[in-house]
Amino acid sequence: MGIMIDFAVRFVRNHVRGSVLGLAVLSLATIGVAARAQDGFTVNISEKEMMLDHPNDMMWTKYLMWDLGYQRMMNRNAPYIELENAATSTSPITEFHLTIGDSRFNFAPLSDKSSAVVAVGSTTPGFALAGSTANGGDELVVTIGNGGLLPGHLVRFQLKLGVDPAFAATYAASFGASQPDYRTVLFDINSDGGSTPKNLYGPDPKVPAGANDNASAYVLFGGKKSQTETFADSTEDALDQAVDGQYRNNALRAYGASDNVNLFQLQGSAEIPEPGSIALALIGLGAGVVCRRGRRLA
């Protein structure tokens, strides 16, 4: 009888140990899948909202490029941002942050009659956006209301760039009516043509030697900060990497000449583990402890 009882106890112990070990393996596998799931976002920027709405339509591209040089200067001072929450994301985007890049400039009100620093684009109506600035105008903060920007959705909005008062006189001759080009403020385009980016305004006094003064962006996914992504001087332009950048600020093209409409992209992501996987991880750790204790009792 003693032998039979001992056999039964060992059978139950091994069965439970195997079940817990299997649960531990399952939990680790689930954690791996969750770690690969990412909340991601994409930022596109262009001087023309319709370029963002029709990025691969050649007819729209040709139509948009035939504007007046003065109008293009104004457009490039007040570009449009397209913010998209990846379809694979698990959380809404509730805030968008963008730094100015070159600290001699700032995010300015869209008009002299209003203090608003962002305006919802006509192609994505219905969003409740609240814009503000921080760090003396060097950071733009856009809050997305009504639950935020849901996965798979996008919103477009306009912003405007200004010149810091201390540098207004210095650059007065560089832009008509103080209208700096976003491509020279947020990052350095190939502003004389060719393939080499040029810092049109010289070294940024607030940036250490050798460092770039390019804009960076991040978002909040349901209150959690994403990775911060920085625009690079080599940021890909959907058309031609801005090699025609000799047209910038008040260097206007002649009537009858064409000027490509630019579109630049920035992508970012943030791995955020799901709450369910954290619970399974704890189960997995508990399973390891039970198995070790079982070996000592055997």
C-alpha positions in Angstrom: 0.0 0.0 0.0 2.9 2.4 0.9 4.5 1.8 -2.5 1.2 2.5 -4.3 0.7 5.8 -2.4 4.3 6.9 -3.1 3.7 6.2 -6.8 0.5 8.2 -6.9 2.2 11.2 -5.2 5.1 11.2 -7.6 2.6 10.9 -10.6 0.6 13.9 -9.5 3.7 16.0 -8.7 5.3 15.3 -12.1 2.0 16.0 -13.9 1.6 19.4 -12.1 5.2 20.2 -12.7 4.9 19.5 -16.4 1.7 21.6 -16.7 3.3 24.6 -14.9 6.4 24.3 -17.1 4.2 24.2 -20.2 2.4 27.4 -19.0 5.8 29.0 -18.5 6.8 28.2 -22.0 3.5 29.5 -23.3 3.9 32.8 -21.4 7.4 33.4 -22.7 6.1 32.8 -26.3 3.3 35.3 -25.7 5.8 37.8 -24.4 7.9 37.5 -27.5 4.8 38.2 -29.7 3.9 41.2 -27.6 7.4 42.6 -27.7 7.2 42.6 -31.5 3.9 44.5 -31.5 4.7 48.2 -31.9 2.9 51.4 -31.6 4.2 53.3 -34.7 3.7 56.7 -36.3 4.6 58.5 -39.5 5.1 62.2 -40.0 5.0 63.7 -43.5 5.6 67.4 -44.2 5.0 69.4 -47.4 4.3 73.0 -48.4 1.1 71.9 -50.1 -1.7 70.0 -48.2 -2.9 68.5 -51.5 0.5 66.9 -52.0 0.0 65.0 -48.8 -3.5 64.0 -49.9 -2.3 62.9 -53.4 1.4 61.9 -52.9 1.6 59.5 -55.9 -0.7 61.2 -58.4 1.4 62.7 -61.1 -1.4 64.9 -62.4 -1.7 66.6 -59.0 2.0 66.9 -58.7 2.2 68.8 -62.0 -0.8 71.0 -61.1 0.7 72.0 -57.7 4.1 72.9 -59.1 2.8 75.6 -61.4 2.1 78.3 -58.8 3.7 81.8 -58.4 7.1 82.0 -56.8 5.9 84.4 -54.2 3.0 82.0 -53.3 5.4 79.1 -52.9 7.6 81.2 -50.5 4.5 81.8 -48.4 3.6 78.1 -48.6 7.0 77.0 -47.4 6.8 79.3 -44.4 3.5 77.7 -43.3 3.8 74.0 -44.3 1.4 71.1 -43.5 2.1 68.2 -41.2 0.5 64.8 -41.8 0.5 62.6 -38.7 -0.5 59.0 -39.1 -1.0 56.4 -36.4 0.1 53.0 -37.7 -2.7 50.4 -38.3 -0.7 48.0 -36.1 -0.7 50.3 -33.1 -2.6 49.4 -30.0 -3.1 52.9 -28.5 -4.3 56.3 -29.8 -1.9 59.2 -30.2 -2.9 61.9 -27.8 0.0 64.4 -28.3 2.4 65.4 -31.0 5.7 67.2 -30.2 8.0 68.9 -32.7 11.2 70.9 -32.0 12.1 73.9 -34.2 15.5 72.6 -35.3 17.4 75.9 -35.8 17.0 77.8 -32.5 17.1 81.2 -34.1 13.6 80.5 -35.4 10.3 79.7 -33.7 6.7 78.3 -34.1 4.6 81.4 -34.7 0.9 82.2 -34.8 -0.8 81.5 -38.1 -2.0 85.1 -38.4 -1.7 88.5 -36.9 -5.3 88.3 -35.8 -5.1 85.0 -33.9 -2.8 83.3 -31.5 -3.5 79.9 -32.9 -0.3 78.0 -33.9 -2.0 75.1 -35.7 -5.1 74.7 -37.9 -6.7 71.5 -38.9 -6.3 70.8 -42.6 -9.3 70.9 -44.9 -8.7 67.3 -46.0 -9.1 65.9 -42.5 -11.9 67.9 -40.9 -13.5 67.1 -37.6 -10.4 66.7 -35.4 -10.2 68.7 -32.1 -6.7 70.0 -32.1 -5.2 72.3 -29.5 -1.8 73.8 -30.3 0.7 75.5 -28.0 4.4 76.3 -27.8 7.0 75.5 -25.2 10.7 76.4 -24.6 10.3 80.0 -25.8 8.5 79.0 -29.0 11.1 76.3 -29.9 8.7 73.4 -29.4 5.3 72.8 -30.9 2.8 70.8 -28.8 -0.4 69.5 -30.5 -3.0 67.9 -28.3 -5.5 65.6 -30.1 -8.9 65.6 -28.3 -11.9 63.3 -28.5 -9.9 60.2 -27.6 -6.9 61.0 -29.7 -5.8 59.8 -33.2 -6.8 56.1 -33.4 -4.7 53.4 -35.0 -4.9 53.5 -38.8 -6.1 57.1 -38.8 -4.3 60.3 -39.9 -4.7 64.0 -39.4 -3.3 67.0 -41.3 -2.7 70.4 -39.8 -0.8 73.6 -40.7 1.9 75.4 -38.7 3.9 78.6 -39.3 7.5 79.5 -38.7 8.8 82.9 -37.4 12.2 84.5 -36.6 13.3 85.2 -33.1 13.3 89.0 -32.4 17.1 88.9 -31.7 17.8 87.7 -35.2 15.1 89.6 -37.2 17.5 92.3 -38.4 20.2 89.7 -39.2 18.0 87.8 -41.6 15.8 90.6 -42.8 17.3 90.4 -46.3 17.0 86.6 -46.5 13.2 86.4 -46.6 10.4 88.6 -47.8 8.2 89.7 -44.9 10.1 87.4 -42.5 9.0 84.2 -44.2 11.7 81.5 -43.5 11.5 78.3 -45.5 10.7 75.2 -43.4 13.3 73.2 -45.3 16.1 75.5 -44.1 14.8 75.7 -40.5 13.7 72.1 -39.6 16.7 70.6 -41.5 19.3 71.6 -44.1 18.3 71.1 -47.7 20.7 71.1 -50.6 20.0 74.8 -50.8 22.3 75.5 -53.8 21.4 72.5 -55.8 23.6 69.4 -56.0 23.9 66.7 -53.4 25.5 68.4 -50.4 23.2 69.9 -47.7 24.0 73.5 -46.7 23.4 75.2 -43.4 22.1 78.4 -44.9 22.2 80.5 -41.7 25.6 79.3 -40.4 26.2 77.4 -37.1 23.4 77.5 -34.6 24.7 79.3 -31.5 22.9 76.9 -29.2 24.2 73.7 -30.8 27.6 72.2 -30.0 30.1 72.1 -32.8 29.7 69.1 -35.0 26.1 68.4 -33.8 23.1 69.0 -36.1 20.3 71.5 -35.5 17.6 69.5 -37.1 14.0 69.2 -35.8 12.9 66.1 -33.9 9.5 64.7 -33.1 7.8 62.3 -30.8 4.2 61.4 -29.8 2.3 60.2 -26.8 0.6 56.8 -27.2 -2.1 56.9 -24.6 0.2 58.9 -22.3 3.3 56.9 -23.0 6.2 58.7 -24.8 7.4 57.2 -28.1 11.0 57.2 -29.3 12.2 60.6 -30.4 13.0 60.7 -34.1 15.1 63.4 -35.8 14.9 64.7 -39.3 18.1 64.2 -41.2 19.7 66.4 -43.8 19.4 63.4 -46.1 15.7 63.0 -45.3 14.2 61.5 -48.4 12.2 63.8 -50.6 9.5 61.9 -52.5 10.4 63.7 -55.7 14.1 64.6 -56.0 15.6 65.1 -52.5 15.3 68.8 -52.9 18.2 69.2 -55.3 16.3 72.2 -56.7 16.6 74.0 -53.4 18.1 77.1 -55.0 14.5 78.4 -54.8 14.1 79.2 -51.1 13.1 82.1 -48.9 13.0 85.2 -51.1 15.1 83.6 -53.8 12.0 83.3 -56.1 11.9 81.4 -59.4 11.1 83.3 -62.6 7.6 83.2 -63.9 7.3 80.2 -66.3 9.9 78.1 -64.5 8.7 75.1 -62.5 9.6 74.2 -59.0 8.9 70.7 -57.6 6.6 70.4 -54.6 8.5 68.6 -51.8 7.3 65.9 -49.4 9.5 64.7 -46.6 8.9 61.7 -44.2 9.8 60.8 -40.7 8.9 57.4 -39.1 9.0 56.5 -35.4 7.9 53.7 -33.1 7.7 52.6 -29.5 7.5 49.0 -28.2 4.9 49.0 -25.4 4.3 45.6 -23.8 0.7 44.6 -23.4 -0.6 44.3 -19.8 -1.7 40.7 -20.4 1.9 39.7 -21.3 3.2 41.2 -18.0 0.8 39.0 -16.1 1.9 35.9 -18.1 5.5 36.8 -17.4 4.9 36.7 -13.7 3.2 33.3 -14.1 6.3 32.2 -16.0 8.6 33.3 -13.2 6.4 31.6 -10.7 6.5 28.4 -12.7 10.3 28.4 -12.6 10.2 28.6 -8.8 7.7 25.8 -8.5 9.8 23.5 -10.7 13.0 24.2 -8.7 11.1 23.4 -5.5 9.8 20.2 -7.1 13.3 19.0 -7.9 14.4 19.5 -4.3 11.3 17.5 -3.0 11.8 14.6 -5.5 
